Amino acid sequence: GEGLVRIFREHGATVLIAGDTMNPSVQEIADAIDAAPSSNVIFLPNNRNILPAAEQATAVTSKTVTVVPTASIPEGIGALLEFVQTLSLADNAESMTEAISKVRCGEVCSAVRSVKLDGVEAAEGQIIGLLDKKMVVSGDDAGAVLVDLLRAAITPESELVTLYWGGPMGEEEAELAAESVSDRFGHVEVELLPGGQPHYHFIVSIE
């Protein structure tokens, strides 16, 4: 989504745009690495399906590359925020990899077919909530599903929830959902940002 691309670029990243159903090839990843303005590159896959191709791409490029194994957009942003220009490639990779363990990823989207997963049922078209790719809740309202998803994800140690809205969500509807989250979980800071992703009502980062 445009909003997510903007966030990565604002923090100095070169972005290779792909999606769940159109994963980039090894050569496309290598070309993106070659296009980056540095001879030392940290690559964030932000999707577990891209990780094998990313590892292979390190052998194709002449640059020095470290793959930090981010499996989602929230993990990627969490890792990127740990990057420090003055640190070495190895030190940055270590701190960015450590940051991944502090992030949980939630997703709110519509079920493309009737499904029963992980003990949760959803009819085609219903809203489902995924926590670290595991379906934990379903319902008819995206805001209510979001709250139930976060009820499963948030702990007393949680500090920040970032909601990247997109898909069929309008800004006003997203703001109402964010207010509902703030009301329910008073001990966490809630941030709402436009993600622009095409299929997900919300991509959620819990830190």
QUIWO-V35621 format. One record per backbone hydrogen bond with DSSP energy under -1.0 kcal/mol. CO is the residue of the C=O (numbers start at 0). NH is the residue of the N-H. If there is no record, write none. Layout:
<<CO;NH> <CO;NH>>
This chain:
<<0;4> <1;5> <2;6> <3;7> <4;8> <5;9> <7;12> <8;11> <24;28> <25;29> <26;30> <27;31> <28;32> <29;33> <30;34> <38;63> <40;65> <42;67> <46;49> <49;53> <50;54> <51;55> <52;56> <53;57> <55;58> <56;60> <63;40> <65;42> <67;69> <69;46> <71;75> <72;76> <73;77> <74;78> <75;79> <76;80> <78;81> <79;82> <83;86> <87;91> <88;92> <89;93> <90;94> <91;95> <92;96> <93;97> <94;98> <98;101> <99;102> <103;205> <104;131> <105;203> <106;129> <107;200> <107;201> <108;127> <110;124> <114;121> <116;119> <119;116> <121;114> <122;125> <125;110> <126;138> <127;108> <128;135> <128;136> <129;106> <130;133> <133;130> <136;128> <138;126> <140;144> <141;145> <142;146> <143;147> <144;148> <145;149> <146;150> <147;151> <149;153> <154;157> <158;188> <159;206> <160;190> <161;204> <162;192> <163;202> <164;194> <164;195> <165;168> <169;173> <170;174> <171;175> <172;176> <173;177> <174;178> <175;179> <176;180> <177;181> <178;182> <179;183> <180;184> <184;187> <188;160> <190;162> <192;164> <194;3> <196;166> <200;165> <201;107> <202;163> <203;105> <204;161> <205;103>>
